[in-house]
Amino acid sequence: MKKSFGIIFTIFLVFSLLLGSLTGYAADWNDGTSGFSDDPSYWGSNYKTWSQGAAEYGNALNKYGCWVVAMSKLLMEVNAVPKVFNPGVFLRWEKENGYINSGFYQTNKGGSGYAPVAYAKLYGVTLTVDVYPGNMKEADMLKLLKDGKYLIVQVKSKPDHYVYVARDESLKAGKIYYWDSWTSLNKTDKRYKTVDKLSAYNRNDLGYKVYCVWAYGIKKKETKPATPQTTPQTTPPTTTTTPPPSNPTINPPVNPPAIQDYPPEPVKTPVTEGGYLHQICRKVQGLPKESGYMI
């Protein structure tokens, strides 16, 4: 009798754990008024200051959404979006079309960093993406910006963190600055709802380095946008362009920085975030892939 009771208890415990896991997964993807935190009420009107912390507290976009947010800022800059767009809208599209998996990990369908390219096509914009793995100097990144590129940078590993390069502000200052994205620490933490100041290329206090750069270029822009796969919502956000914030102070140099030779040719084979280094980092820390969590 005791043996039978033990077996029944074990089965009940396993089932409870499995149910809890499934419930947690569902909460990650569906927390919020409209699911995915894609309701415009979550996000401000200035896309440059979007931060993952604006999403529903505790869901996956809030905790691990740095790359989704960076790609959303890119799409806003190249004007390849529907009337109503935000990181939640893009996340929903990614999941429905196989560009992100259940672990909130970019699948690299089509190649590393390809999701914005596929999305932009829906709105009549043809993008290209070149991948530069490893370190890139600030001067080389500025050269890419001057050549008309839009940049997303991996600035941390253990855990991974991705940011969008503040294109206009960097060109004006002659230095690289990032529009960052941070998770919120609690339900009432307002600091991480928006990023109201730029992060510098050499922000040592956060341990930022350059691990990889994705350089996007506009190859072709159609006069009429293609029909989107998902129905846009109703009220468009008002996008504004804000000058560089007062902290840190950004003063254009008297003498422009010397621009080095053009950076090395991008790799021809896609670079996956699930490579050896990333997998080891994720496994050692017991963290989900492409976490984007800021310490």
C-alpha positions as CSV (number, residue, x, y, z in Angstrom):
1,M,0.0,0.0,0.0
2,K,2.8,2.4,0.9
3,K,4.6,1.6,-2.4
4,S,1.4,2.3,-4.4
5,F,0.9,5.6,-2.5
6,G,4.5,6.5,-3.3
7,I,4.0,5.9,-7.0
8,I,0.8,7.9,-7.1
9,F,2.5,10.8,-5.2
10,T,5.4,10.8,-7.6
11,I,3.1,10.9,-10.7
12,F,1.1,13.7,-9.1
13,L,4.3,15.7,-8.4
14,V,5.6,15.2,-11.9
15,F,2.3,16.3,-13.4
16,S,2.2,19.4,-11.1
17,L,5.7,20.4,-12.2
18,L,4.8,19.9,-15.9
19,L,1.7,22.0,-15.5
20,G,3.5,24.7,-13.7
21,S,6.1,24.8,-16.5
22,L,3.4,25.1,-19.2
23,T,1.7,27.8,-17.2
24,G,4.9,29.7,-16.9
25,Y,5.5,29.4,-20.6
26,A,2.0,30.7,-21.4
27,A,2.5,33.6,-19.1
28,D,5.7,34.6,-20.8
29,W,4.0,34.8,-24.1
30,N,0.5,36.1,-23.2
31,D,0.9,38.4,-20.2
32,G,-0.7,41.7,-20.8
33,T,-4.0,43.2,-22.0
34,S,-3.7,42.1,-25.6
35,G,-0.9,39.4,-25.3
36,F,2.8,39.9,-26.1
37,S,2.5,43.5,-24.6
38,D,1.7,44.7,-28.1
39,D,-1.0,47.2,-26.9
40,P,0.2,50.7,-27.6
41,S,-0.5,51.7,-24.0
42,Y,2.7,49.9,-23.0
43,W,5.0,52.0,-25.2
44,G,5.8,55.6,-25.4
45,S,5.6,57.7,-28.6
46,N,9.4,58.1,-29.0
47,Y,10.7,54.8,-30.4
48,K,14.3,55.7,-29.6
49,T,13.6,55.5,-25.9
50,W,11.7,52.2,-26.1
51,S,12.9,49.8,-23.4
52,Q,12.0,46.2,-22.7
53,G,11.0,47.2,-19.2
54,A,7.9,48.8,-20.6
55,A,6.4,45.4,-21.4
56,E,4.3,43.6,-18.9
57,Y,6.4,42.9,-15.8
58,G,7.6,39.3,-15.5
59,N,6.9,38.3,-19.1
60,A,9.6,37.2,-21.6
61,L,9.7,40.4,-23.5
62,N,10.4,42.4,-20.3
63,K,13.1,40.0,-19.2
64,Y,14.8,39.0,-22.4
65,G,13.6,41.5,-25.0
66,C,16.7,43.5,-25.7
67,W,17.3,42.2,-29.3
68,V,13.6,42.4,-30.1
69,V,13.6,46.0,-29.0
70,A,16.8,46.8,-31.0
71,M,15.3,45.3,-34.2
72,S,12.1,47.2,-33.6
73,K,14.0,50.5,-33.4
74,L,15.8,49.6,-36.6
75,L,12.5,49.0,-38.4
76,M,11.1,52.3,-37.2
77,E,14.2,54.1,-38.5
78,V,13.9,52.6,-42.0
79,N,10.1,53.3,-42.0
80,A,9.2,49.6,-42.6
81,V,6.4,49.3,-40.2
82,P,2.5,49.4,-40.1
83,K,0.6,52.3,-38.8
84,V,0.7,51.0,-35.3
85,F,4.0,49.3,-34.4
86,N,6.0,48.5,-31.2
87,P,8.3,45.7,-29.9
88,G,5.2,43.7,-28.9
89,V,3.8,43.8,-32.4
90,F,7.1,42.7,-33.8
91,L,7.4,39.9,-31.3
92,R,4.0,38.6,-32.2
93,W,5.0,38.5,-35.9
94,E,8.3,36.8,-35.1
95,K,6.6,34.0,-33.1
96,E,3.8,33.5,-35.7
97,N,6.4,33.2,-38.5
98,G,9.1,31.1,-36.8
99,Y,11.8,33.7,-36.2
100,I,11.8,33.2,-32.4
101,N,11.3,30.0,-30.4
102,S,9.7,29.0,-27.1
103,G,13.0,29.9,-25.2
104,F,12.9,33.4,-26.6
105,Y,15.8,32.6,-28.8
106,Q,16.2,34.0,-32.3
107,T,16.0,31.0,-34.7
108,N,18.1,32.7,-37.5
109,K,15.6,31.6,-40.1
110,G,17.0,33.0,-43.3
111,G,20.3,33.8,-41.6
112,S,21.7,35.6,-38.6
113,G,19.8,38.8,-37.9
114,Y,17.4,38.2,-40.8
115,A,14.1,38.8,-39.1
116,P,14.0,42.6,-39.7
117,V,14.8,41.9,-43.4
118,A,11.9,39.6,-43.8
119,Y,9.6,42.0,-41.9
120,A,10.6,45.1,-43.9
121,K,9.7,43.3,-47.2
122,L,6.1,43.3,-46.0
123,Y,6.1,47.1,-46.2
124,G,8.0,47.7,-49.4
125,V,11.5,48.0,-48.0
126,T,14.3,45.7,-49.1
127,L,17.1,45.5,-46.5
128,T,20.5,43.8,-46.6
129,V,22.4,42.6,-43.6
130,D,26.1,42.0,-43.1
131,V,27.4,40.3,-40.0
132,Y,30.8,41.3,-38.5
133,P,31.6,38.9,-35.6
134,G,34.2,39.9,-33.0
135,N,35.4,43.3,-31.9
136,M,34.9,46.4,-34.1
137,K,36.6,49.8,-33.4
138,E,34.5,52.9,-32.9
139,A,36.0,54.5,-36.0
140,D,34.9,51.5,-38.2
141,M,31.4,51.7,-36.8
142,L,31.2,55.4,-37.6
143,K,32.4,54.6,-41.2
144,L,29.5,52.1,-41.6
145,L,27.1,54.8,-40.4
146,K,28.5,57.3,-42.9
147,D,28.0,54.7,-45.6
148,G,24.3,54.6,-44.8
149,K,24.2,51.5,-42.5
150,Y,22.0,50.9,-39.5
151,L,23.7,49.0,-36.7
152,I,22.7,46.5,-34.0
153,V,25.5,45.5,-31.6
154,Q,26.0,42.7,-29.2
155,V,27.7,44.5,-26.2
156,K,27.6,41.8,-23.6
157,S,28.0,38.0,-23.1
158,K,27.2,36.1,-19.9
159,P,24.3,37.0,-20.4
160,D,24.0,38.3,-24.0
161,H,22.8,41.9,-24.5
162,Y,22.0,43.7,-27.7
163,V,21.6,47.4,-28.4
164,Y,20.7,49.7,-31.3
165,V,23.2,52.3,-32.4
166,A,21.9,55.9,-32.1
167,R,22.5,56.7,-35.7
168,D,21.8,60.5,-35.9
169,E,23.3,61.2,-32.5
170,S,26.5,59.3,-33.3
171,L,27.0,61.0,-36.6
172,K,26.5,64.4,-35.1
173,A,28.9,63.7,-32.2
174,G,31.5,61.8,-34.1
175,K,31.3,59.1,-31.4
176,I,29.3,55.9,-31.1
177,Y,26.3,56.0,-28.7
178,Y,23.6,53.4,-28.1
179,W,19.9,53.6,-27.5
180,D,19.9,50.9,-24.8
181,S,17.1,48.6,-23.4
182,W,16.8,47.4,-19.8
183,T,14.5,45.0,-18.0
184,S,12.5,46.3,-15.1
185,L,13.4,45.3,-11.5
186,N,9.8,45.3,-10.1
187,K,6.3,46.1,-11.0
188,T,6.6,49.8,-10.0
189,D,10.1,50.4,-11.3
190,K,9.7,53.4,-13.7
191,R,13.4,53.9,-14.4
192,Y,13.5,51.1,-16.9
193,K,10.2,51.9,-18.7
194,T,12.1,54.1,-21.1
195,V,15.8,54.8,-21.8
196,D,16.1,58.6,-21.5
197,K,19.9,58.8,-22.0
198,L,22.4,57.4,-24.4
199,S,25.0,54.7,-23.5
200,A,28.5,55.4,-24.8
201,Y,30.5,52.9,-26.9
202,N,33.1,52.6,-24.1
203,R,30.7,52.4,-21.1
204,N,33.0,50.4,-18.9
205,D,30.7,50.6,-15.8
206,L,28.4,48.1,-17.6
207,G,31.2,46.1,-19.0
208,Y,30.2,46.8,-22.6
209,K,32.4,45.5,-25.4
210,V,31.7,44.6,-29.0
211,Y,31.1,41.0,-29.7
212,C,29.3,41.2,-33.0
213,V,27.8,43.9,-35.3
214,W,24.9,43.5,-37.6
215,A,25.0,46.2,-40.4
216,Y,21.7,46.8,-42.3
217,G,21.4,48.7,-45.5
218,I,18.4,49.9,-47.6
219,K,18.7,48.3,-51.0
220,K,15.3,49.2,-52.4
221,K,12.2,51.0,-51.3
222,E,8.9,50.4,-53.1
223,T,6.4,53.1,-53.8
224,K,3.5,51.0,-52.6
225,P,4.0,48.8,-49.5
226,A,3.2,45.1,-49.7
227,T,0.2,43.7,-47.9
228,P,1.3,42.8,-44.3
229,Q,0.7,39.3,-42.9
230,T,-0.8,40.6,-39.7
231,T,-3.5,43.2,-39.4
232,P,-2.2,46.5,-37.9
233,Q,-4.0,48.0,-35.0
234,T,-5.8,51.3,-35.2
235,T,-4.1,54.4,-33.7
236,P,-0.6,55.2,-35.0
237,P,2.1,56.2,-32.6
238,T,3.5,59.7,-32.9
239,T,7.2,59.3,-33.6
240,T,9.5,62.2,-32.5
241,T,13.1,62.9,-32.9
242,T,14.8,64.0,-29.7
243,P,18.2,65.7,-29.5
244,P,21.0,63.9,-27.6
245,P,20.2,64.0,-23.8
246,S,22.2,66.3,-21.5
247,N,23.7,63.4,-19.6
248,P,26.1,62.2,-20.9
249,T,27.1,65.5,-22.6
250,I,27.7,65.0,-26.2
251,N,29.9,67.7,-27.9
252,P,31.0,67.2,-31.5
253,P,34.8,67.1,-31.6
254,V,36.7,70.1,-33.0
255,N,38.7,67.9,-35.2
256,P,36.7,64.9,-36.5
257,P,38.0,61.5,-35.4
258,A,40.3,59.8,-37.8
259,I,38.3,57.1,-39.6
260,Q,40.2,53.9,-40.2
261,D,40.1,51.8,-43.2
262,Y,36.7,50.2,-44.0
263,P,36.1,47.2,-41.6
264,P,36.8,43.7,-42.8
265,E,34.4,42.1,-45.2
266,P,31.5,40.5,-43.4
267,V,31.4,36.8,-43.0
268,K,29.5,35.0,-45.8
269,T,28.1,32.3,-43.6
270,P,25.4,33.2,-41.0
271,V,26.6,33.5,-37.4
272,T,24.2,32.0,-35.0
273,E,23.7,33.2,-31.5
274,G,23.6,29.5,-30.5
275,G,27.3,29.1,-31.3
276,Y,29.7,27.4,-28.9
277,L,30.5,30.5,-26.8
278,H,26.9,31.4,-26.3
279,Q,25.8,27.9,-25.6
280,I,28.5,27.4,-23.0
281,C,27.6,30.8,-21.4
282,R,23.9,29.9,-21.2
283,K,24.6,26.4,-19.8
284,V,27.1,27.5,-17.1
285,Q,24.7,30.2,-15.8
286,G,21.5,28.2,-16.2
287,L,20.0,31.1,-18.1
288,P,17.6,31.0,-21.2
289,K,19.2,31.8,-24.5
290,E,19.4,35.4,-25.7
291,S,18.5,36.7,-22.3
292,G,19.1,40.4,-22.7
293,Y,18.9,40.7,-18.9
294,M,20.7,43.7,-17.5
295,I,22.4,43.3,-14.2
